[in-house]
Amino acid sequence: MQSAAAEPLARGGGDSLVLQRGVFLGPSTRVSPDLYIAVEKGSADRRRHEVALGKNTVAHTNTYFGRFAASYWQRWTTVDEVSVSARVRTTGRVRIRLLASDIAGHRRIVAVRETRSDAVLVVEAPLDKFVDGGALWLEFETFDEPAVVDDVRFTHGASSSRRPVAIAICTFNRADDCAQTIAALASDDVVLSLVDSVYVVDQGTDLVRDRSEFTETERRMGDKLVYLQQPNLGGAGGFTRGLYEVTASRSGVDVILMDDDILCEPETVLRLSAFANRTVEPTLVGAQMLFLLNPDYLNVGAEEVDFLHLQHGRLVPKALSNKSMLKKNQERRVDAGYNAWWTCLIPSEVVDAVGLPLPIFFQWDDVEFGVRAGRAGFPTVTLANAAVWHADFYWKDFDDWARYFSTRNSLVVGSLHTDLDTTVLSRMFLRHIAEYVVGMQYGLAHTTLKGIEDWLSGPEHLADGGMAAMARIRADRKDYPETVMHPAATAPVPSAEIRVHRAGGEPSAMRLVLAKRLVDQFLGRTIGGLVGVTREDAHWWHVAKFEHVVVTDASQGGVRIRRRDKARAVGLMVRAVKVMRRLRREAPALQEQYRAAGADLIARENWARLYGLDAREVTRA
């Protein structure tokens, strides 16, 4: 019998659009199968698209990937009813229940079907009680004989208007990861049949095309796989190249931007595409992010941006964050302000209406595009129960050259979309820099200040897409020894002399503590000797008490060595005060400059110049 994964999307002679399939096993052994189907009683042999249930077994799909996000479909799409079907092979009695929940997680039975022989069981379910929250799922029960369940589908209406889908993957020297992601997409016949093209934009020197896995996938995908090489223009430049190429010659197409280093769930592509096919207006549809090292944990249900403090990644009120999806379900619908580009679908109509992303290398490019689209009438939906796995953010140390782009680009984006409150911002930046200085993170202070200074230089510094800025800030940071990570066992300090100091409770009067630490650092009233501080204790108010500190890097791959440097600290604080004065004085005029330059920055002509393409390739054929 042909597997469900290889069957066409339309069942029999019908034209129903498949919104979601039953998937019972993840794409990797590191992923718990309980994210797909949970066994309450008895036994089950779980495979990718089918589950073999032992006799006297109860199993359900009230799981992360098993649930149908009914609330999102009712709120954002024209789907008012779904048809839920499952193929059952058995010689005994099998019962299937379709169940639903509400915003509080209260369970209700929608329908029950039974069979005592091979059958396709179908039930219709209205989407009329889910506006604020809730989902649909199936429960399977066998009795005196085992059964095999497969070809589970949530479908709706006619699929004649299904939009073409392209995928764009940006990569830089992650050749193995990228090759595996492409192979994952090609591993699912149905998903591969949906996708018209996969653009791989390689900006590195360790090339994806040199991997045997890529070569094998290329043979499977054929002309669908398009491999492009270009200079390193960051994530913004790589993802935009995919949007640029797809929208240059086509309209009415959805482009899914996808990171290279994810663990890809191919079913997510089908769910994003189906959702985009039924939204009321063109809509950005984003996948959620599960942690790669903790695969059952959700990063966040939905995100928004705080422009007053120029902070992205803010938790939408009531959204789940850092929760195990084996223990918790997302019942409440939460509406996103934007979706990060670990995996996000963008309709070509949005690009036609608002232009291409900003050439800001990386950091905030996805935020800015989502905000710009939203203000033009194109919402973003972070679709529950559709996700990929991405490296856990908290394993990356905050003291990194990327902080330059985070700082500079937050000001660029803020300038375009709000009136900057320079009183709030100057106080915030000055406090952050003072914290870095007392924590002996002088390179981090410089990195942050450089980001502000380059924003103050005006939009002209964005002319090369960020390549020079990236090279410059990485070179600058080499002058600051504490930015270098050393192996813990061979760090250039006498290991036997390190004494670990644990932090106490967090101080209550933080501003007074910060002032005191600044004075103590300036006067040398610090604890001498070589001190070790674990990552969990590496708060500025604790580290600042010492003269010479070995701090564990957030990656747990080594240590950073920080040492008090009075002259450098004073220089950075004086510089910070001057920069904040400039920020307050010059921001109003600079905001107008960035707004005036915005249209040129996002124009196809500008991106064609950055890509070194012919002028004739700029406009859509």
C-alpha positions in Angstrom: 0.0 0.0 0.0 1.3 3.4 -1.0 2.4 5.5 2.0 0.5 8.7 2.8 3.6 10.8 2.3 3.8 9.9 -1.3 0.1 10.4 -2.2 -1.3 13.5 -4.0 -2.8 16.2 -1.8 -6.2 15.8 -3.3 -8.0 12.6 -2.0 -9.7 10.6 -4.7 -11.4 12.9 -7.2 -11.8 15.7 -4.7 -10.1 19.0 -4.8 -9.8 19.7 -1.0 -6.9 21.8 0.2 -4.9 19.8 2.8 -4.4 22.1 5.8 -2.5 19.7 7.9 -1.4 16.1 7.9 -1.2 13.5 10.7 2.5 13.2 11.5 3.4 10.7 14.2 7.2 10.8 14.4 9.7 13.6 14.2 12.5 14.2 11.6 15.2 13.2 14.1 15.7 10.8 16.9 16.5 13.7 19.2 12.9 14.8 19.0 10.4 13.2 21.4 7.7 11.3 19.5 5.3 12.6 22.2 5.4 16.0 20.4 3.4 14.2 17.7 1.2 11.5 19.3 0.9 10.5 23.0 0.1 7.0 24.1 -2.1 7.0 27.3 -2.6 3.2 27.5 -1.3 0.2 25.6 1.3 0.3 22.9 2.0 2.0 19.6 4.6 1.8 16.9 5.0 5.3 15.6 6.2 6.0 12.1 6.4 9.2 10.2 2.8 9.2 8.7 1.2 6.2 10.3 0.8 4.7 13.7 0.4 1.0 14.5 -1.8 0.7 17.7 -1.8 -2.5 19.8 -5.0 -3.9 21.1 -6.6 -2.1 24.1 -4.7 1.1 23.3 -5.6 4.7 23.7 -3.5 7.4 21.9 -4.2 11.0 21.1 -2.8 13.9 19.1 -3.4 16.6 21.7 0.3 17.4 21.2 2.4 20.2 19.7 2.5 18.9 16.2 -0.7 16.8 16.5 -3.1 19.7 17.3 -4.9 21.8 14.6 -4.6 25.5 15.6 -8.4 26.1 15.2 -8.3 29.6 16.8 -5.8 30.9 14.3 -7.7 29.5 11.4 -11.0 31.0 12.6 -9.5 34.4 13.3 -7.3 34.9 10.2 -8.7 32.8 7.4 -11.9 32.2 5.4 -12.0 28.6 6.6 -15.3 28.1 8.5 -15.3 24.3 8.6 -12.7 21.5 8.3 -13.0 17.9 7.2 -11.0 15.6 9.4 -10.3 12.1 8.0 -8.2 9.1 8.9 -7.7 5.7 7.2 -8.0 2.8 9.5 -6.9 -0.8 8.8 -8.2 -3.3 11.3 -10.1 -6.5 11.9 -11.5 -5.3 15.2 -13.3 -2.4 16.8 -11.7 1.0 16.5 -13.1 4.3 17.9 -11.9 7.8 16.8 -12.9 10.9 18.6 -12.5 14.4 17.4 -12.0 16.7 20.4 -11.7 20.4 20.9 -10.5 22.8 23.6 -11.1 26.5 24.5 -8.9 29.3 25.7 -8.8 27.7 29.2 -8.0 24.2 27.9 -11.5 22.8 28.7 -12.1 19.7 26.6 -15.2 19.0 24.6 -16.1 16.1 22.2 -17.0 17.3 18.7 -17.7 13.9 17.1 -17.2 10.1 17.5 -16.7 7.6 14.7 -16.3 3.8 14.9 -15.4 0.9 12.5 -14.8 -2.8 12.8 -13.1 -3.1 9.4 -10.8 -1.2 7.0 -12.4 2.2 6.5 -11.8 5.9 5.9 -13.5 7.7 8.8 -14.5 11.3 8.1 -16.0 14.0 10.3 -16.8 17.7 9.6 -16.0 20.2 12.3 -17.2 23.9 12.2 -14.7 26.5 13.2 -17.1 28.7 15.2 -16.1 28.6 18.8 -12.3 29.3 18.7 -11.8 33.1 18.3 -9.8 33.6 21.5 -8.3 30.2 21.7 -8.5 26.5 21.4 -7.6 23.6 19.1 -8.8 20.4 17.5 -7.2 16.9 17.8 -7.9 13.2 17.4 -8.1 10.4 19.9 -7.7 6.8 18.8 -8.9 3.8 20.8 -8.6 0.1 20.0 -10.2 -2.8 21.8 -9.9 -6.5 21.0 -7.6 -6.2 18.0 -4.7 -3.9 16.9 -5.1 -1.3 14.1 -3.0 0.9 11.8 -4.0 4.5 11.3 -2.6 6.6 8.6 -3.4 9.3 6.0 -4.8 11.6 8.6 -5.8 14.9 7.1 -7.4 18.2 8.0 -8.9 19.6 4.7 -11.1 22.3 3.4 -12.9 23.3 0.3 -11.2 23.5 -3.1 -7.5 23.7 -3.7 -7.7 25.0 -7.3 -6.3 28.4 -6.2 -3.3 27.0 -4.4 -0.4 29.5 -4.6 3.1 28.5 -5.7 5.7 28.3 -3.0 9.4 29.1 -3.2 12.0 28.7 -0.4 15.0 30.9 0.2 17.8 29.7 2.5 20.7 32.0 3.4 23.9 30.4 4.5 27.4 31.5 5.6 30.0 28.7 6.3 27.5 26.3 7.7 27.7 24.0 4.8 26.8 20.7 6.6 23.8 22.3 8.3 22.5 23.8 5.2 22.9 20.6 3.2 20.9 18.8 5.8 18.1 21.3 5.8 17.8 21.1 2.0 17.8 17.3 2.3 15.1 17.4 4.9 12.9 19.4 2.5 13.5 16.9 -0.3 12.7 13.9 2.0 9.0 14.6 1.9 7.4 13.9 -1.4 4.2 15.9 -0.7 6.2 19.0 0.4 8.5 18.7 -2.5 5.5 18.6 -4.8 4.3 21.9 -3.3 7.6 23.7 -3.7 8.4 25.3 -7.1 11.9 26.3 -6.2 14.5 26.3 -3.5 17.1 29.1 -3.6 20.3 28.5 -1.7 22.2 31.8 -1.3 25.7 30.9 -0.3 27.8 33.8 1.1 30.6 31.8 2.6 33.9 30.2 1.6 33.1 26.7 2.8 30.6 26.0 0.1 27.4 24.0 0.4 27.7 22.7 -3.1 30.9 20.8 -2.1 28.9 18.5 0.2 27.9 15.1 -1.0 24.5 15.4 0.7 23.9 18.6 -1.4 24.8 16.7 -4.6 22.5 13.9 -3.8 19.6 16.3 -3.0 20.3 18.2 -6.2 19.7 15.1 -8.2 16.4 14.6 -6.4 15.2 18.2 -6.7 16.5 18.8 -10.2 15.8 22.3 -11.6 13.9 23.2 -8.5 17.2 23.7 -6.6 18.9 27.0 -7.5 22.3 27.6 -6.1 23.6 31.2 -5.9 26.9 32.6 -4.6 27.5 36.2 -3.6 29.6 38.3 -1.2 28.7 38.1 2.5 25.9 40.7 2.9 24.6 39.1 6.1 21.2 37.5 6.7 19.5 40.6 5.3 21.5 40.3 2.0 21.0 36.6 1.8 17.3 36.4 2.4 16.7 39.5 0.3 18.4 37.8 -2.6 15.8 35.0 -2.4 13.0 37.5 -2.4 14.7 39.5 -5.1 15.0 36.5 -7.4 11.6 35.1 -6.9 9.7 38.4 -7.2 11.8 39.5 -10.2 9.8 37.4 -12.6 6.7 36.2 -10.8 3.7 37.4 -8.9 1.2 35.6 -6.6 3.9 33.5 -5.1 4.7 32.8 -1.4 8.4 32.9 -0.4 9.4 31.0 2.7 12.6 32.4 4.2 14.4 29.6 6.2 17.6 29.6 8.3 20.4 27.2 7.2 21.2 25.8 10.7 17.7 24.6 11.8 16.4 21.1 12.2 13.7 21.3 9.6 10.2 19.9 10.1 8.9 19.6 6.5 5.3 19.5 7.6 5.7 23.1 8.7 6.1 24.1 5.1 2.8 22.5 4.2 1.0 24.2 7.1 2.4 27.7 6.4 1.5 27.4 2.8 -2.0 26.1 3.4 -2.6 28.9 5.9 -1.4 31.6 3.5 -3.8 30.2 0.9 -6.8 30.9 3.1 -6.0 34.2 4.8 -8.3 37.1 4.1 -5.5 39.4 2.9 -1.9 38.7 2.0 -0.3 37.7 5.4 3.2 37.0 6.6 2.9 33.5 8.2 5.7 32.6 10.6 6.7 29.3 12.2 7.4 29.1 15.9 10.9 28.2 17.2 11.6 25.2 19.3 15.0 24.9 21.0 17.4 22.6 19.2 19.2 21.5 22.4 16.0 21.2 24.4 13.7 20.0 21.5 10.4 20.0 23.4 10.8 23.7 24.6 9.1 26.6 22.8 11.1 29.8 22.5 8.1 32.1 22.5 4.5 31.9 21.3 4.6 35.3 19.5 6.9 38.4 19.6 6.6 42.1 19.3 8.9 45.2 19.4 9.2 47.9 22.0 10.1 51.0 20.1 10.4 53.2 23.2 13.4 51.2 24.4 14.4 49.8 21.0 14.0 46.2 22.1 12.8 43.4 19.8 11.9 39.8 20.8 9.5 41.1 23.4 7.0 38.6 24.7 3.4 39.3 23.5 1.3 39.4 26.7 0.0 36.0 27.7 2.2 34.2 25.2 4.1 31.1 26.3 7.8 31.4 26.6 10.5 28.8 27.4 7.9 26.2 28.2 8.0 22.4 27.5 5.4 21.5 24.9 5.2 18.1 26.4 3.7 19.6 29.5 1.9 22.6 28.2 -0.4 23.5 25.2 -0.8 26.9 23.7 -4.5 27.4 24.0 -4.6 31.1 23.8 -4.3 32.9 20.4 -1.6 35.5 20.6 -1.1 38.0 17.8 2.5 38.8 16.7 4.0 42.1 15.7 6.5 40.3 13.5 8.1 36.9 13.0 11.8 36.2 12.9 13.2 34.6 9.8 14.2 31.2 11.1 11.2 30.3 9.0 8.7 32.8 7.7 6.4 33.0 4.7 6.2 36.3 2.8 3.7 36.7 0.0 5.0 38.4 -3.1 2.2 41.0 -2.9 3.8 42.3 0.3 7.1 42.8 -1.5 5.4 44.5 -4.4 3.6 46.9 -2.0 6.3 47.7 0.6 9.6 47.0 -1.2 12.5 44.7 -0.2 14.2 44.5 3.2 16.7 47.1 4.4 20.4 46.4 3.6 21.5 46.4 7.3 23.5 43.1 7.2 21.6 41.4 10.0 19.7 42.0 13.2 16.4 43.9 13.0 16.0 43.3 9.3 13.1 40.8 9.9 11.7 43.1 12.6 11.7 46.2 10.3 10.2 44.3 7.4 7.4 42.9 9.5 6.6 46.3 11.1 6.6 47.9 7.6 4.3 45.3 6.2 2.0 45.6 9.2 1.7 49.3 8.8 0.9 48.9 5.2 -2.0 46.5 6.1 -0.3 43.1 5.9 -0.4 41.4 9.2 2.0 38.8 10.6 0.7 35.5 12.1 3.0 33.3 14.1 1.2 30.0 13.5 0.9 27.7 16.5 1.8 24.0 15.9 4.1 24.9 13.0 7.7 25.1 14.0 11.4 24.3 13.3 14.2 23.8 15.8 16.8 26.5 16.1 19.9 26.8 18.3 19.0 28.0 21.8 19.7 31.7 22.1 20.9 31.6 25.7 23.9 29.5 24.7 25.3 32.6 22.8 27.3 35.1 24.8 25.9 38.6 24.8 29.5 40.1 24.4 29.7 39.5 20.7 30.4 41.6 17.6 26.7 41.1 16.6 25.9 43.6 19.4 27.1 46.4 17.0 24.4 45.6 14.5 21.8 45.1 17.1 22.5 48.6 18.5 23.0 50.4 15.2 20.1 48.7 13.4 17.7 49.3 16.3 18.3 53.0 15.9 17.9 52.8 12.1 14.6 50.9 12.4 13.4 53.2 15.2 14.1 56.2 13.1 12.0 54.8 10.3 9.0 53.8 12.3 8.7 56.0 15.4 9.9 59.3 16.9 12.9 58.3 19.0 12.6 59.4 22.6 16.3 60.4 23.0 15.9 61.2 26.7 14.8 57.6 27.4 17.3 56.2 25.0 20.3 58.2 26.1 19.7 57.3 29.8 19.2 53.6 28.8 22.4 53.4 26.7 24.4 55.3 29.3 23.3 52.9 32.0 24.1 49.9 29.8 27.5 51.1 29.0 28.2 51.9 32.7 27.2 48.3 33.5 29.6 47.0 30.9 32.4 49.1 32.1 32.1 48.2 35.8 31.8 44.5 34.6 35.1 45.0 32.8 33.5 44.3 29.4 35.3 47.2 27.7 35.0 45.6 24.2 31.2 45.3 24.7 31.0 49.0 25.7 33.0 49.9 22.6 30.9 47.7 20.4 27.7 49.4 21.6 29.1 52.9 21.3 30.4 52.2 17.8 26.9 51.2 16.8 25.5 54.5 18.0 28.3 56.5 16.5 27.8 54.9 13.1 24.1 55.6 13.2 25.0 59.2 14.0 27.1 59.3 10.8 23.9 59.1 8.7 22.4 56.7 6.3 25.4 56.9 3.9 27.2 54.3 6.0 24.6 51.7 4.8 25.8 52.0 1.2 27.8 48.8 1.1 25.2 46.6 2.9 27.3 46.3 6.1 30.4 44.5 4.8 32.8 47.1 5.9 31.1 47.6 9.3 31.3 43.9 10.0 35.0 43.7 9.2 35.7 46.8 11.2 33.9 45.9 14.4 35.5 42.4 14.4 38.9 44.0 14.0 38.2 46.6 16.7 37.3 43.9 19.2 40.7 42.3 18.9 42.0 45.2 20.9 40.0 44.1 23.9 41.4 40.9 25.5 38.2 40.1 27.4 36.3 39.5 24.1 38.5 36.4 23.4 37.3 33.0 24.6 40.0 30.6 25.9 39.8 26.9 26.7 39.1 26.6 30.4 42.0 24.2 31.1 44.6 26.2 29.2 43.5 29.8 29.7 46.5 32.1 30.2 46.1 32.4 33.9 47.4 30.3 36.8 44.5 27.9 37.2 45.5 26.8 40.7 45.1 30.4 42.0 41.5 30.8 40.8 39.0 31.1 43.6 35.3 30.8 42.7 33.1 33.5 44.2 29.4 33.0 44.1 26.9 35.9 43.8 24.5 36.7 46.5 21.0 38.0 46.1 20.3 40.7 43.5 20.6 44.2 45.0 17.4 46.2 45.4 18.8 49.8 44.7 20.4 49.1 41.4 21.2 52.7 40.5 23.0 53.3 43.8 24.9 50.0 43.4 26.0 51.0 39.9 27.3 54.4 41.1 29.1 52.7 44.0 30.7 50.1 41.7 31.9 52.8 39.3 33.6 54.7 42.2 35.1 51.5 43.6 36.4 50.5 40.2 37.9 54.0 39.6 39.6 54.1 43.1 40.7 50.5 43.0 38.6 49.4 45.9 38.2 45.9 44.5 39.0 42.4 45.8 42.4 41.3 44.5 43.6 37.9 43.4 42.3 35.7 40.6 38.5 35.1 40.9 36.4 32.6 39.0 32.7 33.4 38.2 30.3 31.0 36.7 28.0 32.0 33.9 24.9 32.1 36.2 26.7 34.5 38.5 28.2 36.8 35.9 26.1 39.8 36.8 27.8 43.2 36.4 27.1 44.0 40.1 28.9 40.9 41.2 31.9 40.9 38.7 32.5 44.6 39.4 33.7 43.7 43.0 36.9 42.1 41.7 40.1 43.1 40.1 40.8 40.1 37.9 38.1 37.7 36.9 37.7 34.5 34.9 34.1 34.3 33.7 32.5 31.3 32.0 31.3 32.0 28.4 27.6 31.6 27.8 28.4 28.8 25.3 30.1 26.8 28.1 32.8 26.3 25.5 35.5 28.2 27.5 36.2 31.3 29.6 36.7 35.0 29.2 39.4 36.9 31.2 38.4 40.3 32.5 40.8 42.7 34.2 40.3 46.2 35.6 41.7 48.9 33.3 41.1 52.3 34.9 42.3 54.3 31.9 40.2 52.4 29.4 37.1 52.6 31.7 37.5 56.4 32.1 38.0 56.8 28.3 34.9 54.8 27.5 32.7 56.6 30.0 33.8 60.0 28.8 33.2 58.9 25.2 29.7 57.6 26.2 28.7 60.9 27.7 29.8 62.8 24.6 27.9 60.3 22.4 24.7 60.6 24.4 24.9 64.4 24.1 25.2 64.0 20.3 22.3 61.6 20.3 20.0 64.0 22.0 21.2 66.9 19.9 21.3 65.3 16.4 18.6 62.7 16.5 15.7 64.8 15.1 17.6 65.7 12.0 19.1 62.3 11.5 15.6 60.6 11.7 14.5 62.8 8.8 17.6 61.8 6.8 17.0 58.0 7.4 13.3 58.4 6.4 14.3 60.3 3.3 16.8 57.6 2.4 14.5 54.7 3.1 12.9 54.3 -0.3 16.3 54.2 -2.0 17.7 51.7 0.5 15.0 49.1 -0.1 14.7 49.7 -3.9 15.4 46.8 -6.3 18.0 49.1 -8.0 20.0 49.4 -4.7 20.0 45.6 -4.1 20.9 45.0 -7.7 23.9 47.2 -7.2 24.9 45.4 -4.0 24.6 42.0 -5.8 26.6 43.3 -8.8 23.7 42.5 -11.2 22.9 44.0 -14.5 20.4 46.8 -14.6 18.2 44.7 -16.9 17.8 42.2 -14.1 16.2 44.8 -11.8 12.7 44.9 -13.0 10.2 42.1 -13.2 9.9 40.5 -16.7 
